[in-house]
Amino acid sequence: MQAQKRVGWWRFEIDVPRDWDIVAQGKSRDAEVFRLADSASVRLEVLLEKTPFEKAKGADELLESYKKSWERRLEDLKKREGVEAELKHAFKERVEVCGHKGVLWGFRVGGAPMIAALWYCEKSERSVALTFTPRSLDEKDSFLAMLKSCKCHYDSASEKALWSLLLFDVRLPQKYDLAAAKFTTLSSFCTFEDPEGGEYLVVGYSGLATAILERYKKGLREWFEKNILKEAFRNLHVEIPKIKYEECEDALSYRGETFSFIKSKRKVLIGRIWHDKRIDRILANGVYFPSSKIEEAKELLEELTEQMKIVALL
């Protein structure tokens, strides 16, 4: 059996082959999506649509909506590019995922085999659609094994959500949502926010640090300020305070506090930047919290740092 790994995004988790990675992700007002690919092509798409319980659809209704979305997609393809691809039914079965009744649909698009699993999760109030692209319909059992590993809701508020970045995984309290993300060789980052609490977390990393640091006279500090700090908060309407740095071997710690005559309105930004020579990457993180929650911020930062250090040991 092929080696597996756990992948999570948008508070949805699944076990997939170890050589699959998240290659695209996005969010609209009512839907969240991410796609996983191997070295050759996209193999799995996970679509999560916010659906209030009173508007929930049964499995067959979800399947009809899913079919219509494919029909529209193929009609658009024909109009835009003159390409015709027929949607053909292969099989339909009942399936249960995470205790939810769903439907498994096998079909072909222009001859290419596809398998979809659809269900409604009343606990997270989301309609779930997984679209698997097998090499052949013989891979159906592999997809069924993936479905058994799915986690579409949490059983308790204390469970932490898995976010699978390309370099490492982090588990965060469920209240944090992805606010911004960027993935490039020079720098990658994710910014998470608690919309109600005005709290933000940032995790970032580089490509090959040895080569990248040659570009920056001020080293880690300059890389961080030019590639992570401003970009991570750019569209969040957050005031970035003036930062002071402390140096320790191949690492920097930093701290800044916004100004306000009203102490309760001050915000503190603290974090760490370091060069992990075992994997030759620059790693950075930060937490932006109300100053009244500084102890909570420090605790979360420490936990985040420990999770990021694990990558060097894998």
DAGI-V675790 format. One record per residue. N is the residue number from 1. RES is the residue in one letter. OMEGA is omega in radians with two decimals (999 if undefined). Layout:
N_RES_OMEGA ; N_RES_OMEGA
This chain:
1_M_-3.11 ; 2_Q_3.14 ; 3_A_-3.07 ; 4_Q_2.99 ; 5_K_3.13 ; 6_R_3.13 ; 7_V_3.13 ; 8_G_3.07 ; 9_W_3.14 ; 10_W_3.11 ; 11_R_3.05 ; 12_F_-3.09 ; 13_E_-3.13 ; 14_I_3.04 ; 15_D_-3.12 ; 16_V_3.06 ; 17_P_-3.01 ; 18_R_-3.11 ; 19_D_3.06 ; 20_W_3.09 ; 21_D_3.05 ; 22_I_-3.10 ; 23_V_3.11 ; 24_A_3.10 ; 25_Q_3.14 ; 26_G_-3.09 ; 27_K_2.98 ; 28_S_-3.10 ; 29_R_-3.02 ; 30_D_-3.07 ; 31_A_3.07 ; 32_E_-3.08 ; 33_V_2.91 ; 34_F_-3.10 ; 35_R_3.12 ; 36_L_-3.12 ; 37_A_2.95 ; 38_D_-3.08 ; 39_S_-3.05 ; 40_A_-3.02 ; 41_S_3.08 ; 42_V_-3.12 ; 43_R_-3.07 ; 44_L_3.01 ; 45_E_3.10 ; 46_V_3.14 ; 47_L_-3.10 ; 48_L_-3.09 ; 49_E_3.12 ; 50_K_-3.10 ; 51_T_3.11 ; 52_P_-3.07 ; 53_F_-3.10 ; 54_E_3.12 ; 55_K_-3.09 ; 56_A_3.10 ; 57_K_3.05 ; 58_G_-3.07 ; 59_A_-3.12 ; 60_D_3.09 ; 61_E_3.09 ; 62_L_3.13 ; 63_L_3.12 ; 64_E_3.11 ; 65_S_3.13 ; 66_Y_3.12 ; 67_K_-3.13 ; 68_K_3.12 ; 69_S_3.08 ; 70_W_3.12 ; 71_E_3.11 ; 72_R_-3.14 ; 73_R_-3.13 ; 74_L_3.08 ; 75_E_3.09 ; 76_D_3.13 ; 77_L_3.13 ; 78_K_-3.13 ; 79_K_-3.07 ; 80_R_-2.98 ; 81_E_3.14 ; 82_G_-3.12 ; 83_V_3.11 ; 84_E_3.09 ; 85_A_-3.07 ; 86_E_3.10 ; 87_L_-3.08 ; 88_K_3.11 ; 89_H_3.08 ; 90_A_3.09 ; 91_F_3.09 ; 92_K_-3.13 ; 93_E_3.02 ; 94_R_3.14 ; 95_V_3.07 ; 96_E_-3.12 ; 97_V_3.13 ; 98_C_-3.14 ; 99_G_-3.14 ; 100_H_3.09 ; 101_K_-3.11 ; 102_G_-3.13 ; 103_V_3.08 ; 104_L_-3.10 ; 105_W_3.04 ; 106_G_-3.10 ; 107_F_3.10 ; 108_R_3.06 ; 109_V_-3.09 ; 110_G_3.13 ; 111_G_-3.13 ; 112_A_-3.13 ; 113_P_3.09 ; 114_M_3.03 ; 115_I_3.12 ; 116_A_3.02 ; 117_A_-3.08 ; 118_L_3.08 ; 119_W_3.07 ; 120_Y_3.09 ; 121_C_-3.10 ; 122_E_-3.12 ; 123_K_3.09 ; 124_S_-3.11 ; 125_E_3.11 ; 126_R_2.95 ; 127_S_-3.05 ; 128_V_3.07 ; 129_A_3.06 ; 130_L_3.11 ; 131_T_-3.08 ; 132_F_3.09 ; 133_T_-3.13 ; 134_P_3.00 ; 135_R_3.04 ; 136_S_3.14 ; 137_L_3.07 ; 138_D_3.13 ; 139_E_3.14 ; 140_K_-3.13 ; 141_D_3.10 ; 142_S_3.12 ; 143_F_3.11 ; 144_L_3.10 ; 145_A_3.08 ; 146_M_-3.12 ; 147_L_3.13 ; 148_K_-3.10 ; 149_S_-3.04 ; 150_C_3.00 ; 151_K_-3.09 ; 152_C_3.09 ; 153_H_3.12 ; 154_Y_-3.10 ; 155_D_3.11 ; 156_S_-3.13 ; 157_A_-3.10 ; 158_S_3.10 ; 159_E_-3.13 ; 160_K_-3.08 ; 161_A_3.12 ; 162_L_3.04 ; 163_W_-3.05 ; 164_S_3.01 ; 165_L_-3.08 ; 166_L_-3.07 ; 167_L_-3.10 ; 168_F_3.08 ; 169_D_2.96 ; 170_V_3.03 ; 171_R_-3.06 ; 172_L_3.03 ; 173_P_-3.04 ; 174_Q_-3.07 ; 175_K_-3.11 ; 176_Y_-3.14 ; 177_D_3.13 ; 178_L_-3.13 ; 179_A_-3.14 ; 180_A_3.13 ; 181_A_3.09 ; 182_K_-3.14 ; 183_F_3.08 ; 184_T_3.13 ; 185_T_-3.10 ; 186_L_-3.14 ; 187_S_3.06 ; 188_S_3.10 ; 189_F_2.96 ; 190_C_3.05 ; 191_T_3.13 ; 192_F_-3.12 ; 193_E_2.92 ; 194_D_-3.03 ; 195_P_-3.09 ; 196_E_-3.05 ; 197_G_-3.11 ; 198_G_-3.13 ; 199_E_-3.12 ; 200_Y_3.05 ; 201_L_3.09 ; 202_V_2.97 ; 203_V_-3.11 ; 204_G_3.10 ; 205_Y_-3.10 ; 206_S_2.92 ; 207_G_3.13 ; 208_L_-3.01 ; 209_A_-3.08 ; 210_T_3.13 ; 211_A_-3.07 ; 212_I_-3.09 ; 213_L_3.08 ; 214_E_-3.13 ; 215_R_-2.98 ; 216_Y_-3.13 ; 217_K_-3.12 ; 218_K_3.02 ; 219_G_-3.06 ; 220_L_-3.10 ; 221_R_-3.09 ; 222_E_3.09 ; 223_W_-3.11 ; 224_F_-3.08 ; 225_E_-3.09 ; 226_K_-3.02 ; 227_N_-3.07 ; 228_I_-2.95 ; 229_L_-3.06 ; 230_K_-3.10 ; 231_E_-3.08 ; 232_A_-3.10 ; 233_F_-2.97 ; 234_R_-3.03 ; 235_N_-3.06 ; 236_L_-3.14 ; 237_H_-3.13 ; 238_V_3.09 ; 239_E_3.12 ; 240_I_-3.10 ; 241_P_3.03 ; 242_K_-2.99 ; 243_I_3.02 ; 244_K_-3.07 ; 245_Y_2.99 ; 246_E_-3.06 ; 247_E_3.11 ; 248_C_-3.11 ; 249_E_-3.12 ; 250_D_-3.07 ; 251_A_3.03 ; 252_L_2.92 ; 253_S_-3.12 ; 254_Y_-3.12 ; 255_R_3.05 ; 256_G_3.14 ; 257_E_3.11 ; 258_T_-3.11 ; 259_F_3.00 ; 260_S_3.06 ; 261_F_3.11 ; 262_I_-3.01 ; 263_K_-3.09 ; 264_S_-3.12 ; 265_K_3.11 ; 266_R_3.11 ; 267_K_-3.13 ; 268_V_3.06 ; 269_L_3.12 ; 270_I_3.13 ; 271_G_-3.08 ; 272_R_3.07 ; 273_I_3.12 ; 274_W_3.09 ; 275_H_3.11 ; 276_D_-3.03 ; 277_K_3.14 ; 278_R_3.11 ; 279_I_-3.14 ; 280_D_3.08 ; 281_R_2.95 ; 282_I_3.10 ; 283_L_-3.13 ; 284_A_3.03 ; 285_N_3.13 ; 286_G_3.04 ; 287_V_-3.10 ; 288_Y_-2.98 ; 289_F_2.92 ; 290_P_-3.08 ; 291_S_3.13 ; 292_S_-3.12 ; 293_K_-3.04 ; 294_I_-3.13 ; 295_E_3.07 ; 296_E_3.12 ; 297_A_-3.14 ; 298_K_-3.13 ; 299_E_3.13 ; 300_L_3.12 ; 301_L_3.13 ; 302_E_3.13 ; 303_E_3.13 ; 304_L_3.14 ; 305_T_-3.14 ; 306_E_3.12 ; 307_Q_-3.12 ; 308_M_3.14 ; 309_K_-3.10 ; 310_I_-3.09 ; 311_V_-3.11 ; 312_A_-3.08 ; 313_L_-3.08 ; 314_L_999
